[in-house]
């Protein structure tokens, strides 16, 4: 599948994202009928004042010199035309949108995540779709929405209405999008049908399995060509949509595929349970997992190479695999680690100026423990990998003990925890101490034994990084105390704690000024704190670039606790979390919610998003 900016039928700007746009049944009356040609389009562009007579003559002379099989819109889009009023380049997309308005039809940017690919093939065959330059994008009980690049050629519409027994509504789409998605959608539907025909019973047993005698034709093979094609499509599609996780979820009657994009799950496709079982088996096979074992959770990993696209060379992408037995079969989650997203420059992590300076000071210390805290999916791995990458020079030995290894990084010496071999965090850390390390990263401090080994490493002159699952920075200190670490050892070794969250950032292409979010409202949200400086809040709108969510990408929110002498006084001999928090605030620690409010004031995110992702402030 080729790379694309968006993915199922997305509504035009200003329309609700939940449903395809309202479409006209036919072009406006009085227009000619038949296929588009470039002389007619040039005439219309001149009539509308988009181009001059000189432009018409220049392009006409060029096109008469030779014939072309390209669609008229695509050919004109490559002619270098410019709107004579605004100076805007008239590429194929701009011309397609103009043509839609000229014909009285909506313009549609196809979003594959909103297209029920399985029903596309039921409306018309692939040969018919290619012949008519049309593609069904939405099917309801009463109507079919069909995207076309030939809005004047509508003689076929009654045929489809008679075939589907539904009203046809037309929208205009980019010719190249139609060509690409016609190939991809029908190929996917064909692969799924072929895979479904190869076996009628899922190899994965459901706890509520209905026995239908005479239906079983044997399990679907993981190497079946249809299954191979569906899995390849799934991965490429996930990469194109910037997904961080792929979920394969067996339900009672159907298998559901979902992507997590910018922290939010989106339903992508539904496949028969037989196909999902075969897809899971295929992925387990590639991940060197036990294909036969379906009764217990399994872990694996796959490294794949993205094809070249958008003038970017192909690059390796790692995926961490995890299976879990459920009531209806084996559920699989694939976490995607794109090196471009997982390892960033420290400047690209989103640190505020003060937090960046403090963090840089901490990570250059010769020894001590630096903790990164936050819930699952808050970006701790990205922060740690990016930090270690900046520190891993030829003169420094960086060793890690992880469970699992999130991403293979050649600059580190990485070790995988293996409980079956009695190699846990504590045992691995003990072994790393004998490997002459300079910097050690422990995936997570989960118990007293691991905490004690990390403290021992810090006391013997090593810089140790690790993670904890706590709500804020001060909570990490109390968590260590709860594990049984004496206060004097915490005070002696812990040099800093970074708490973080990820908040969705507003789409730069469509965000608009938000007059409803005032300074007073922000001050109320961060009370007893108050914001200083300018406030320029924006609100989400929704466009094609952000999938009509109003958000695109995520930014880190950080709370940095630096353990100085004044802070250590509240850790030993007794850990006093409240006093430690007050001391840290006096020393300049800014809570997570305040960091979020500052990004709201800068117009990077919204107050609702900050309130959703950050813990409340103590009065």
RODO-2510 file (C-alpha; in nm, 4 decimals, decimal comma):
residues 619
     n   res          X          Y          Z
     1     x     0,0000     0,0000     0,0000
     2     x     0,1317     0,3379    -0,0932
     3     x     0,1847     0,6048     0,1624
     4     x    -0,1015     0,8471     0,2027
     5     x    -0,1769     1,1469     0,4199
     6     x    -0,5126     1,0239     0,5362
     7     x    -0,6990     0,7056     0,5422
     8     x    -1,1867     0,6113     0,4940
     9     x    -1,4177     0,8604     0,3573
    10     x    -1,3596     1,1847     0,5396
    11     x    -1,6030     1,4741     0,5243
    12     x    -1,5064     1,8080     0,3795
    13     x    -1,3904     2,0888     0,6052
    14     x    -1,6631     2,2107     0,8327
    15     x    -1,8676     1,8902     0,8190
    16     x    -1,9134     1,6458     1,1057
    17     x    -1,6468     1,3801     1,1101
    18     x    -1,8794     1,0966     1,1976
    19     x    -2,0515     1,0561     0,8627
    20     x    -1,9790     1,1072     0,4936
    21     x    -2,0816     1,4434     0,3570
    22     x    -2,4202     1,5051     0,2126
    23     x    -2,3862     1,4588    -0,1596
    24     x    -2,5868     1,5560    -0,4607
    25     x    -2,7387     1,2784    -0,6694
    26     x    -2,6209     1,4266    -0,9977
    27     x    -2,4275     1,7283    -1,1269
    28     x    -2,6042     2,0594    -1,1622
    29     x    -2,8460     2,0890    -1,4514
    30     x    -2,7304     2,2481    -1,7753
    31     x    -2,3826     2,0926    -1,7671
    32     x    -2,2586     1,8759    -2,0540
    33     x    -2,2549     1,4994    -2,0106
    34     x    -1,9669     1,2635    -2,0715
    35     x    -1,5981     1,2331    -1,9863
    36     x    -1,3932     1,5368    -1,8900
    37     x    -1,1457     1,6795    -2,1374
    38     x    -0,8848     1,9467    -2,0930
    39     x    -1,0292     2,2012    -2,3434
    40     x    -1,3554     2,2148    -2,1456
    41     x    -1,1715     2,2529    -1,8135
    42     x    -0,9512     2,5309    -1,9529
    43     x    -1,2624     2,7088    -2,0796
    44     x    -1,4303     2,6858    -1,7387
    45     x    -1,1175     2,8021    -1,5565
    46     x    -1,1014     3,1091    -1,7787
    47     x    -1,4739     3,1778    -1,7359
    48     x    -1,4363     3,1642    -1,3576
    49     x    -1,1438     3,4055    -1,3690
    50     x    -0,8929     3,1521    -1,2380
    51     x    -0,6574     3,1729    -1,5375
    52     x    -0,5970     3,4184    -1,8186
    53     x    -0,6435     3,3795    -2,1933
    54     x    -0,2653     3,3645    -2,2270
    55     x    -0,2574     3,0682    -1,9869
    56     x    -0,5229     2,8940    -2,1961
    57     x    -0,3249     2,9411    -2,5181
    58     x     0,0022     2,8317    -2,3608
    59     x    -0,1398     2,5122    -2,2081
    60     x    -0,3485     2,4308    -2,5172
    61     x    -0,0454     2,4592    -2,7448
    62     x     0,1520     2,2326    -2,5141
    63     x    -0,1210     1,9683    -2,4865
    64     x    -0,1906     1,9606    -2,8637
    65     x     0,1710     1,8632    -2,9196
    66     x     0,1088     1,5148    -2,7905
    67     x    -0,1620     1,2897    -2,6555
    68     x    -0,1643     1,1607    -2,2981
    69     x    -0,3392     0,8814    -2,1094
    70     x    -0,3470     1,0891    -1,7911
    71     x    -0,6770     1,2054    -1,6460
    72     x    -0,7602     1,5601    -1,7567
    73     x    -0,7372     1,6927    -1,3996
    74     x    -0,4013     1,5248    -1,3392
    75     x    -0,2668     1,6569    -1,6689
    76     x    -0,3770     2,0127    -1,5936
    77     x    -0,2448     1,9838    -1,2378
    78     x     0,1034     1,9264    -1,3781
    79     x     0,0883     2,2175    -1,6219
    80     x     0,2171     2,4755    -1,3738
    81     x    -0,1014     2,6860    -1,3683
    82     x    -0,1393     2,9551    -1,1018
    83     x    -0,4568     3,1300    -0,9840
    84     x    -0,4291     3,4758    -1,1326
    85     x    -0,5979     3,6369    -0,8332
    86     x    -0,4384     3,4712    -0,5286
    87     x    -0,1234     3,3288    -0,6829
    88     x    -0,2144     2,9831    -0,5462
    89     x    -0,0690     2,6918    -0,7384
    90     x    -0,3419     2,5044    -0,9258
    91     x    -0,2339     2,1478    -0,8604
    92     x    -0,4573     1,8460    -0,9141
    93     x    -0,6132     1,8670    -0,5679
    94     x    -0,6994     2,2360    -0,6061
    95     x    -0,8476     2,1729    -0,9501
    96     x    -1,0499     1,8759    -0,8256
    97     x    -1,1951     2,0808    -0,5424
    98     x    -1,2780     2,3607    -0,7894
    99     x    -1,4445     2,1163    -1,0282
   100     x    -1,6605     1,9748    -0,7498
   101     x    -1,7940     2,3218    -0,6744
   102     x    -1,8414     2,3916    -1,0461
   103     x    -2,0548     2,0788    -1,0800
   104     x    -2,2514     2,1365    -0,7582
   105     x    -2,1113     1,8271    -0,5873
   106     x    -1,9182     1,7935    -0,2587
   107     x    -1,5421     1,7411    -0,2671
   108     x    -1,4200     1,4401    -0,0697
   109     x    -1,0717     1,3524     0,0497
   110     x    -1,0864     0,9756     0,0909
   111     x    -1,0013     0,8559     0,4403
   112     x    -0,9458     0,4775     0,4376
   113     x    -1,0143     0,4449     0,8116
   114     x    -1,3759     0,5376     0,7473
   115     x    -1,4350     0,3145     0,4470
   116     x    -1,5924    -0,0268     0,5059
   117     x    -1,3685    -0,2006     0,2562
   118     x    -1,5611    -0,5277     0,2795
   119     x    -1,8788    -0,3644     0,1452
   120     x    -1,7056    -0,1791    -0,1366
   121     x    -1,6771    -0,4915    -0,3478
   122     x    -2,0472    -0,5648    -0,3000
   123     x    -2,1490    -0,2454    -0,4822
   124     x    -1,9487    -0,2894    -0,8014
   125     x    -1,6647    -0,4987    -0,9367
   126     x    -1,3108    -0,3684    -0,9603
   127     x    -1,3321    -0,3680    -1,3410
   128     x    -1,6506    -0,1605    -1,3279
   129     x    -1,4958     0,0818    -1,0772
   130     x    -1,1844     0,1301    -1,2923
   131     x    -1,3927     0,1765    -1,6081
   132     x    -1,6135     0,4424    -1,4493
   133     x    -1,3403     0,6117    -1,2433
   134     x    -1,5648     0,5585    -0,9398
   135     x    -1,5253     0,4069    -0,5933
   136     x    -1,7943     0,3361    -0,3290
   137     x    -1,6914     0,4931     0,0004
   138     x    -2,0010     0,4546     0,2180
   139     x    -2,2970     0,2152     0,2201
   140     x    -2,6048     0,2671     0,4366
   141     x    -2,9477     0,1057     0,4418
   142     x    -3,0900     0,3542     0,1938
   143     x    -2,8012     0,4999    -0,0062
   144     x    -2,4537     0,4460    -0,1475
   145     x    -2,2003     0,7288    -0,1552
   146     x    -1,9694     0,6917    -0,4548
   147     x    -1,6594     0,9007    -0,5193
   148     x    -1,5900     0,9801    -0,8823
   149     x    -1,3350     1,1681    -1,0898
   150     x    -1,5813     1,1978    -1,3805
   151     x    -1,8706     1,4000    -1,2365
   152     x    -2,0230     1,4627    -1,5818
   153     x    -2,0346     1,0924    -1,6717
   154     x    -2,3360     0,9658    -1,4772
   155     x    -2,5041     0,7287    -1,7230
   156     x    -2,4037     0,4332    -1,5045
   157     x    -2,5746     0,5593    -1,1890
   158     x    -2,9161     0,3949    -1,2612
   159     x    -2,7389     0,0599    -1,3081
   160     x    -2,5846     0,0780    -0,9605
   161     x    -2,9135     0,1930    -0,8064
   162     x    -3,0912    -0,1047    -0,9602
   163     x    -2,8144    -0,3425    -0,8497
   164     x    -2,7889    -0,2197    -0,4893
   165     x    -3,1529    -0,1115    -0,4473
   166     x    -3,0186     0,2045    -0,2868
   167     x    -3,0000     0,5664    -0,3971
   168     x    -2,6611     0,6741    -0,5312
   169     x    -2,5058     0,9972    -0,4090
   170     x    -2,2009     1,1320    -0,5853
   171     x    -1,8959     1,3099    -0,4476
   172     x    -1,5861     1,4229    -0,6357
   173     x    -1,2436     1,2889    -0,5357
   174     x    -0,8843     1,3255    -0,6499
   175     x    -0,8252     1,1004    -0,9567
   176     x    -0,4982     0,9631    -0,8202
   177     x    -0,6621     0,8822    -0,4853
   178     x    -0,9384     0,6975    -0,6688
   179     x    -0,6914     0,4967    -0,8735
   180     x    -0,4776     0,4102    -0,5719
   181     x    -0,7598     0,3217    -0,3355
   182     x    -0,9512     0,1262    -0,5978
   183     x    -0,6516    -0,1019    -0,6340
   184     x    -0,5851    -0,1251    -0,2609
   185     x    -0,9444    -0,1695    -0,1399
   186     x    -1,0362    -0,4374    -0,3908
   187     x    -0,7070    -0,6200    -0,3414
   188     x    -0,7655    -0,6228     0,0337
   189     x    -1,1256    -0,7392    -0,0018
   190     x    -1,0107    -1,0147    -0,2396
   191     x    -0,7378    -1,1271     0,0015
   192     x    -0,9804    -1,1391     0,2936
   193     x    -1,2344    -1,3388     0,0891
   194     x    -0,9648    -1,5779    -0,0266
   195     x    -0,8397    -1,6227     0,3253
   196     x    -1,1914    -1,6782     0,4580
   197     x    -1,2590    -1,9449     0,1964
   198     x    -0,9455    -2,1358     0,2952
   199     x    -1,0932    -2,2312     0,6288
   200     x    -1,4271    -2,1953     0,8000
   201     x    -1,3293    -2,2582     1,1631
   202     x    -1,0956    -2,0496     1,3644
   203     x    -0,8004    -2,2316     1,5080
   204     x    -0,8400    -2,0242     1,8239
   205     x    -1,1015    -2,1685     2,0524
   206     x    -1,3692    -1,9455     2,1973
   207     x    -1,5086    -2,0089     2,5438
   208     x    -1,8522    -1,9649     2,3874
   209     x    -1,7804    -2,1692     2,0765
   210     x    -2,0911    -2,2815     1,8848
   211     x    -2,0453    -2,6236     1,7263
   212     x    -2,1830    -2,6201     1,3721
   213     x    -2,1586    -2,9704     1,2369
   214     x    -2,0508    -3,0009     0,8779
   215     x    -1,9039    -2,6501     0,8615
   216     x    -1,5419    -2,7189     0,9419
   217     x    -1,2968    -2,7361     0,6522
   218     x    -0,9828    -2,7345     0,8587
   219     x    -0,7789    -2,4490     1,0042
   220     x    -0,6604    -2,1627     0,7875
   221     x    -0,2908    -2,1822     0,7123
   222     x    -0,0687    -1,8959     0,8305
   223     x     0,1207    -1,9069     0,5010
   224     x    -0,1904    -1,8797     0,2869
   225     x    -0,1299    -1,6149     0,0226
   226     x    -0,4439    -1,4222     0,1179
   227     x    -0,3338    -1,4072     0,4814
   228     x     0,0156    -1,2940     0,3841
   229     x    -0,1277    -1,0096     0,1771
   230     x    -0,3670    -0,8977     0,4511
   231     x    -0,0860    -0,8861     0,7108
   232     x     0,1412    -0,6934     0,4740
   233     x    -0,1411    -0,4445     0,4087
   234     x    -0,2078    -0,4107     0,7813
   235     x     0,1498    -0,3166     0,8645
   236     x     0,1974    -0,0742     0,5786
   237     x    -0,1359     0,0865     0,6539
   238     x    -0,0443     0,1290     1,0210
   239     x     0,2868     0,2918     0,9291
   240     x     0,1120     0,5309     0,6905
   241     x    -0,1417     0,6347     0,9550
   242     x     0,1239     0,7049     1,2223
   243     x    -0,0203     0,4350     1,4471
   244     x     0,1650     0,3537     1,7687
   245     x    -0,0223     0,0271     1,8358
   246     x    -0,2157    -0,2294     1,6314
   247     x    -0,4900    -0,4273     1,8095
   248     x    -0,6269    -0,7556     1,6728
   249     x    -0,9329    -0,8305     1,8849
   250     x    -1,1523    -1,1400     1,8402
   251     x    -1,5164    -1,0760     1,9282
   252     x    -1,8139    -1,3118     1,9415
   253     x    -1,8898    -1,3068     1,5680
   254     x    -1,6164    -1,0986     1,4047
   255     x    -1,2546    -0,9938     1,4406
   256     x    -1,1879    -0,6213     1,4923
   257     x    -0,8700    -0,4369     1,3908
   258     x    -0,7965    -0,1089     1,5692
   259     x    -0,5124     0,1437     1,5515
   260     x    -0,3997     0,3770     1,8290
   261     x    -0,3170     0,7140     1,6732
   262     x    -0,2069     1,0042     1,8937
   263     x    -0,3170     0,8082     2,1979
   264     x    -0,6727     0,7424     2,0721
   265     x    -0,8024     0,4101     1,9353
   266     x    -0,9668     0,4033     1,5901
   267     x    -1,1566     0,1076     1,4426
   268     x    -1,0013     0,0210     1,1074
   269     x    -1,1478    -0,3000     0,9694
   270     x    -1,3459    -0,6095     1,0526
   271     x    -1,2477    -0,9561     0,9346
   272     x    -1,3963    -1,3036     0,9844
   273     x    -1,2681    -1,4821     1,2928
   274     x    -1,1029    -1,7439     1,0737
   275     x    -0,9011    -1,4736     0,9009
   276     x    -0,8061    -1,3058     1,2284
   277     x    -0,6888    -1,6372     1,3704
   278     x    -0,4740    -1,6930     1,0639
   279     x    -0,3401    -1,3356     1,0785
   280     x    -0,2407    -1,3852     1,4423
   281     x    -0,0721    -1,7151     1,3551
   282     x     0,1134    -1,5503     1,0674
   283     x     0,2425    -1,2683     1,2866
   284     x     0,3421    -1,5103     1,5645
   285     x     0,5322    -1,7160     1,3104
   286     x     0,7250    -1,4105     1,1896
   287     x     0,7878    -1,3042     1,5502
   288     x     0,9385    -1,6470     1,6362
   289     x     0,6649    -1,7158     1,8872
   290     x     0,5028    -2,0494     1,9640
   291     x     0,2234    -2,0672     1,7070
   292     x     0,0589    -2,3668     1,8746
   293     x     0,0477    -2,2174     2,2261
   294     x    -0,2755    -2,0176     2,2676
   295     x    -0,3462    -2,0775     2,6358
   296     x    -0,0948    -1,8371     2,7871
   297     x     0,0360    -1,4873     2,7081
   298     x     0,3375    -1,4700     2,4774
   299     x     0,5840    -1,1982     2,3765
   300     x     0,7824    -1,1493     2,0608
   301     x     0,9269    -0,8895     1,8272
   302     x     0,9550    -0,8257     1,4542
   303     x     1,1809    -0,5948     1,2599
   304     x     1,0494    -0,4852     0,9220
   305     x     1,1597    -0,2435     0,6539
   306     x     0,9296     0,0340     0,5404
   307     x     0,9261     0,0831     0,1643
   308     x     1,0489     0,4045     0,0150
   309     x     0,7805     0,6720    -0,0077
   310     x     0,7405     1,0461    -0,0327
   311     x     1,1055     1,0787    -0,1334
   312     x     1,2099     0,9143     0,1928
   313     x     1,4341     0,6102     0,1926
   314     x     1,3088     0,2896     0,3430
   315     x     1,3895     0,2510     0,7107
   316     x     1,3669    -0,0206     0,9711
   317     x     1,0710    -0,0306     1,2070
   318     x     1,0525    -0,2559     1,5118
   319     x     0,7329    -0,4030     1,6506
   320     x     0,6874    -0,5563     1,9942
   321     x     0,4278    -0,8341     1,9953
   322     x     0,2081    -0,9442     2,2826
   323     x    -0,0708    -1,2038     2,2862
   324     x    -0,3390    -1,2626     2,5474
   325     x    -0,5996    -1,5413     2,5614
   326     x    -0,9545    -1,3990     2,5765
   327     x    -1,3042    -1,5435     2,5849
   328     x    -1,3318    -1,5399     2,2055
   329     x    -0,9789    -1,6262     2,1061
   330     x    -0,6259    -1,4947     2,1085
   331     x    -0,5898    -1,1151     2,1203
   332     x    -0,2723    -0,9590     1,9822
   333     x    -0,1269    -0,6108     2,0285
   334     x     0,1665    -0,4879     1,8203
   335     x     0,3495    -0,1827     1,9510
   336     x     0,5303     0,0040     1,6744
   337     x     0,8669     0,1645     1,7424
   338     x     0,9621     0,3914     1,4595
   339     x     1,3214     0,5096     1,5182
   340     x     1,2247     0,8586     1,4037
   341     x     0,9590     0,8782     1,6742
   342     x     1,1163     0,6664     1,9485
   343     x     1,4580     0,8356     1,9548
   344     x     1,4531     1,2129     1,9271
   345     x     1,6885     1,4956     1,9978
   346     x     1,6431     1,6261     2,3509
   347     x     1,5296     1,9563     2,2028
   348     x     1,2441     1,7781     2,0235
   349     x     1,0993     1,6189     2,3387
   350     x     0,9061     1,9327     2,4339
   351     x     1,0916     2,0351     2,7509
   352     x     1,0319     2,3852     2,8783
   353     x     1,3405     2,6024     2,9000
   354     x     1,3753     2,5576     3,2763
   355     x     1,3097     2,1828     3,2739
   356     x     1,5524     2,1331     2,9834
   357     x     1,8320     2,3056     3,1724
   358     x     1,7604     2,1066     3,4892
   359     x     1,7412     1,7752     3,3019
   360     x     2,0676     1,8427     3,1188
   361     x     2,2342     1,9125     3,4515
   362     x     2,1027     1,5875     3,6027
   363     x     2,2065     1,3581     3,3187
   364     x     2,5616     1,4886     3,3201
   365     x     2,6164     1,4001     3,6866
   366     x     2,8864     1,1362     3,7408
   367     x     2,6705     0,9128     3,9624
   368     x     2,3293     0,8841     4,1230
   369     x     1,9792     0,7620     4,0355
   370     x     1,7563     0,9485     3,7921
   371     x     1,3937     0,8317     3,7831
   372     x     1,1326     0,8865     3,5115
   373     x     0,7729     0,8335     3,6231
   374     x     0,4329     0,8262     3,4639
   375     x     0,1607     0,5832     3,3561
   376     x     0,1890     0,3451     3,0607
   377     x     0,1998     0,5348     2,7328
   378     x     0,3281     0,8608     2,8805
   379     x     0,6503     0,8642     2,6788
   380     x     0,8957     0,7388     2,9414
   381     x     1,0707     0,5075     2,6946
   382     x     1,1156     0,7853     2,4393
   383     x     1,2625     1,0172     2,7026
   384     x     1,5041     0,7535     2,8327
   385     x     1,6173     0,6288     2,4916
   386     x     1,6661     0,9830     2,3642
   387     x     1,8635     1,0747     2,6754
   388     x     2,0820     0,7653     2,6616
   389     x     2,1396     0,8163     2,2900
   390     x     2,2764     1,1642     2,3615
   391     x     2,5077     1,0239     2,6298
   392     x     2,6282     0,7130     2,4436
   393     x     2,9618     0,8281     2,3025
   394     x     3,2696     0,6187     2,2243
   395     x     3,4089     0,7051     2,5675
   396     x     3,1012     0,5871     2,7596
   397     x     2,9741     0,2343     2,8225
   398     x     2,5923     0,2369     2,8352
   399     x     2,4265    -0,0854     2,9536
   400     x     2,0561    -0,1582     2,9915
   401     x     1,8431    -0,4317     3,1472
   402     x     1,4891    -0,4236     3,0096
   403     x     1,1661    -0,6213     3,0070
   404     x     1,1161    -0,6305     2,7187
   405     x     1,3778    -0,4531     2,5083
   406     x     1,1606    -0,1824     2,3570
   407     x     1,3867    -0,1077     2,0617
   408     x     1,7244    -0,2369     1,9553
   409     x     1,9775     0,0445     1,9696
   410     x     2,3329    -0,0357     1,8500
   411     x     2,4841     0,2338     2,0724
   412     x     2,3719     0,0485     2,3891
   413     x     2,4499    -0,2902     2,5394
   414     x     2,0982    -0,4205     2,5956
   415     x     1,9945    -0,7222     2,8022
   416     x     1,6519    -0,8849     2,8101
   417     x     1,5004    -0,9955     3,1410
   418     x     1,4321    -1,3714     3,1335
   419     x     1,2495    -1,4914     3,4466
   420     x     1,2520    -1,8513     3,3216
   421     x     1,6313    -1,8418     3,3461
   422     x     1,6293    -1,6610     3,6833
   423     x     1,7447    -1,3425     3,5107
   424     x     1,5309    -1,0675     3,6608
   425     x     1,6063    -0,6988     3,7007
   426     x     1,8007    -0,7531     4,0222
   427     x     2,0081    -1,0416     3,8811
   428     x     2,0692    -0,8580     3,5537
   429     x     2,1744    -0,5433     3,7351
   430     x     2,4109    -0,7452     3,9523
   431     x     2,5686    -0,8890     3,6362
   432     x     2,5906    -0,5465     3,4713
   433     x     2,7897    -0,4176     3,7685
   434     x     3,0705    -0,6507     3,6605
   435     x     3,0650    -0,5211     3,3008
   436     x     3,2486    -0,1939     3,3738
   437     x     2,9498     0,0277     3,2930
   438     x     2,9434     0,4061     3,3093
   439     x     2,5689     0,4469     3,2693
   440     x     2,3057     0,1858     3,3553
   441     x     1,9403     0,1872     3,2575
   442     x     1,7002    -0,0384     3,4478
   443     x     1,3695    -0,0810     3,2697
   444     x     1,1629    -0,0562     3,5868
   445     x     1,2118    -0,0751     3,9626
   446     x     0,9415    -0,3187     4,0680
   447     x     1,0643    -0,4621     4,3960
   448     x     1,3025    -0,4072     4,6846
   449     x     1,5741    -0,6300     4,5393
   450     x     1,5936    -0,4255     4,2181
   451     x     1,5839    -0,0995     4,4134
   452     x     1,8689    -0,2164     4,6367
   453     x     2,0845    -0,3130     4,3383
   454     x     2,0174     0,0226     4,1702
   455     x     2,1164     0,2003     4,4917
   456     x     2,4304    -0,0126     4,5163
   457     x     2,5215     0,0800     4,1585
   458     x     2,4727     0,4496     4,2306
   459     x     2,6786     0,4293     4,5500
   460     x     2,9662     0,2681     4,3602
   461     x     2,9944     0,5554     4,1149
   462     x     2,7473     0,4779     3,8335
   463     x     2,4762     0,6911     3,6816
   464     x     2,1538     0,4881     3,6935
   465     x     1,8326     0,5593     3,5001
   466     x     1,5078     0,3819     3,5745
   467     x     1,1287     0,4179     3,5683
   468     x     0,8463     0,3966     3,8184
   469     x     0,4704     0,4080     3,7728
   470     x     0,3619     0,7009     3,9907
   471     x     0,1344     1,0003     3,9386
   472     x     0,3925     1,2699     4,0041
   473     x     0,7586     1,3260     4,0813
   474     x     0,7261     1,3271     4,4617
   475     x     0,5317     1,0017     4,4411
   476     x     0,8482     0,8268     4,3191
   477     x     1,0223     0,8988     4,6492
   478     x     0,7311     0,7649     4,8526
   479     x     0,7141     0,4577     4,6255
   480     x     1,0772     0,3745     4,7015
   481     x     1,0050     0,4144     5,0710
   482     x     0,6999     0,1876     5,0386
   483     x     0,9184    -0,0778     4,8749
   484     x     1,1313    -0,0769     5,1896
   485     x     1,4255     0,1430     5,0878
   486     x     1,5556     0,3339     5,3927
   487     x     1,5259     0,7112     5,3773
   488     x     1,8995     0,7672     5,4168
   489     x     1,9700     0,5587     5,1034
   490     x     1,7063     0,7468     4,9007
   491     x     1,8578     1,0775     5,0115
   492     x     2,2076     0,9571     4,9294
   493     x     2,1416     0,8222     4,5791
   494     x     1,8326     0,9770     4,4134
   495     x     1,9408     1,2998     4,2421
   496     x     1,6280     1,3788     4,0423
   497     x     1,2824     1,2610     3,9355
   498     x     1,1078     1,3474     3,6087
   499     x     0,7312     1,2983     3,5916
   500     x     0,5760     1,3240     3,2470
   501     x     0,2583     1,2962     3,0420
   502     x     0,1714     1,3200     2,6738
   503     x    -0,0944     1,5646     2,5584
   504     x    -0,2303     1,5832     2,2053
   505     x    -0,1218     1,8946     2,0199
   506     x    -0,3497     2,1027     1,7994
   507     x    -0,3322     2,0550     1,4269
   508     x    -0,1359     2,3526     1,2895
   509     x    -0,3289     2,3393     0,9627
   510     x    -0,6751     2,4063     1,1058
   511     x    -0,6557     2,5354     1,4649
   512     x    -0,8429     2,8580     1,5322
   513     x    -0,8285     3,1240     1,8030
   514     x    -1,0287     3,0316     2,1109
   515     x    -1,1975     3,3330     2,2647
   516     x    -1,3656     3,1184     2,5295
   517     x    -1,0407     3,0186     2,7037
   518     x    -0,9392     3,3254     2,8995
   519     x    -0,6547     3,3971     3,1373
   520     x    -0,9027     3,3815     3,4248
   521     x    -1,0118     3,0326     3,3195
   522     x    -0,6526     2,9130     3,2997
   523     x    -0,5679     3,0660     3,6366
   524     x    -0,8664     2,8875     3,7879
   525     x    -0,7474     2,5544     3,6435
   526     x    -0,3998     2,5903     3,7983
   527     x    -0,5004     2,7549     4,1276
   528     x    -0,3136     2,8394     4,3536
   529     x    -0,0704     2,9086     4,0695
   530     x    -0,1065     3,1996     3,8268
   531     x     0,0149     3,2325     3,4701
   532     x     0,2379     3,5170     3,3625
   533     x     0,3048     3,6401     3,0106
   534     x     0,0769     3,6390     2,7084
   535     x    -0,2164     3,4026     2,6550
   536     x    -0,3054     3,3017     2,2976
   537     x    -0,5235     2,9903     2,3236
   538     x    -0,6472     2,7995     2,0202
   539     x    -0,9224     2,5431     1,9735
   540     x    -0,9467     2,2294     1,7568
   541     x    -1,1359     2,2584     1,4291
   542     x    -1,0672     1,9482     1,2221
   543     x    -0,9375     1,9057     0,8690
   544     x    -0,8052     1,6436     0,6312
   545     x    -0,4553     1,6556     0,7791
   546     x    -0,5693     1,5656     1,1313
   547     x    -0,8479     1,3228     1,0373
   548     x    -1,1059     1,5796     1,1520
   549     x    -0,9995     1,5390     1,5153
   550     x    -0,8416     1,8832     1,5458
   551     x    -0,5258     1,7249     1,6917
   552     x    -0,2104     1,5983     1,5271
   553     x     0,0835     1,4611     1,7228
   554     x     0,1588     1,4786     2,0955
   555     x     0,3882     1,6848     2,3168
   556     x     0,5441     1,6055     2,6515
   557     x     0,4439     1,7721     2,9775
   558     x     0,7159     1,7562     3,2418
   559     x     0,7536     1,7983     3,6171
   560     x     1,1156     1,7930     3,7341
   561     x     1,2136     1,7350     4,0974
   562     x     1,5802     1,8053     4,1701
   563     x     1,6983     1,6559     4,4972
   564     x     1,9087     1,9246     4,6636
   565     x     2,0123     1,9418     5,0288
   566     x     1,6908     2,1174     5,1290
   567     x     1,4807     1,8454     4,9644
   568     x     1,6861     1,5645     5,1194
   569     x     1,6027     1,7007     5,4639
   570     x     1,2416     1,5882     5,4040
   571     x     1,3457     1,2353     5,3023
   572     x     1,5743     1,1406     5,5902
   573     x     1,5135     1,0265     5,8565
   574     x     1,1446     1,0224     5,7618
   575     x     0,9871     1,0654     5,4186
   576     x     0,7432     1,3581     5,4342
   577     x     0,5820     1,3794     5,0891
   578     x     0,3818     1,6974     5,1563
   579     x     0,6831     1,8853     5,2940
   580     x     0,9000     1,7564     5,0082
   581     x     0,6483     1,8827     4,7505
   582     x     0,6339     2,2273     4,9145
   583     x     1,0125     2,2437     4,9221
   584     x     1,0391     2,1392     4,5581
   585     x     0,7872     2,4034     4,4535
   586     x     0,9857     2,6715     4,6371
   587     x     1,2952     2,5513     4,4514
   588     x     1,1246     2,5937     4,1158
   589     x     0,9413     2,2665     4,0411
   590     x     0,6394     2,3291     3,8191
   591     x     0,3555     2,0759     3,8436
   592     x     0,2355     1,8837     3,5383
   593     x    -0,0905     2,0740     3,5158
   594     x     0,0902     2,4067     3,5203
   595     x     0,3208     2,2865     3,2433
   596     x     0,0119     2,1913     3,0446
   597     x    -0,1564     2,5273     3,1067
   598     x     0,1536     2,7024     2,9758
   599     x     0,1260     2,5049     2,6512
   600     x    -0,2408     2,6057     2,6329
   601     x    -0,1352     2,9697     2,6667
   602     x     0,1141     2,9145     2,3830
   603     x    -0,1611     2,7745     2,1590
   604     x    -0,0123     2,4229     2,1383
   605     x    -0,2930     2,2266     2,3046
   606     x    -0,6284     2,2772     2,4772
   607     x    -0,7338     2,3060     2,8389
   608     x    -0,9594     2,0010     2,8060
   609     x    -0,6651     1,7927     2,6892
   610     x    -0,4493     1,9120     2,9808
   611     x    -0,7219     1,8394     3,2355
   612     x    -0,7643     1,4918     3,0840
   613     x    -0,3989     1,3948     3,0996
   614     x    -0,2621     1,5574     3,4167
   615     x    -0,3314     1,5008     3,7881
   616     x    -0,4997     1,7723     3,9927
   617     x    -0,3101     2,0277     4,1991
   618     x    -0,2938     2,0217     4,5768
   619     x    -0,4464     2,3341     4,7327
***
